Amino acid sequence: EHLVESGGGLVESGGSLRLSCAASGFPLPLDYYAIGWFRQAPGKEREGISCLSSSDGRGGLGTQNYADSVKGRFTISRDIAKNMVYLEMNNLKVEDTAKYYCAADRSCTVIGGTVIPLFDYWGQGIQVTVSS
């Protein structure tokens, strides 16, 4: 099972980026998996920013969870036919600068509004840098 992120880069504050995560080698379609996006800035712990729950193969969006720091600005989605997961990021701020990771497993773990990084499968990460 592999996850590969793309779409990162340098953007000015207030700008937008769309991160993509290509999934391959998973035995079931992507709607059987929960998908998470995390980020880690230098010197900081990995932060769970979004999770899209499994829909148990019924397609559809699943339940979306977002960290307060990105709520209203970021949107998680998946394209089952393309085996792709996306994170649309709008109104980016300097504090969004970090390395971003996608992750997959059978369920999201959200405790007190925080997406917990209890995922078995991880991408290698991609850098997002927001300049002021």
Secondary structure as GFF3:
##gff-version 3
##sequence-region A 1 132
A	DSSP	beta_strand	2	6	.	.	.	ID=ss1
A	DSSP	beta_strand	9	12	.	.	.	ID=ss2
A	DSSP	beta_strand	17	24	.	.	.	ID=ss3
A	DSSP	three_ten_helix	30	32	.	.	.	ID=ss4
A	DSSP	beta_strand	34	40	.	.	.	ID=ss5
A	DSSP	beta_strand	47	52	.	.	.	ID=ss6
A	DSSP	beta_strand	64	66	.	.	.	ID=ss7
A	DSSP	beta_strand	74	79	.	.	.	ID=ss8
A	DSSP	beta_strand	84	89	.	.	.	ID=ss9
A	DSSP	three_ten_helix	94	96	.	.	.	ID=ss10
A	DSSP	beta_strand	98	105	.	.	.	ID=ss11
A	DSSP	beta_strand	110	111	.	.	.	ID=ss12
A	DSSP	beta_strand	114	115	.	.	.	ID=ss13
A	DSSP	beta_strand	121	122	.	.	.	ID=ss14
A	DSSP	beta_strand	126	131	.	.	.	ID=ss15
###
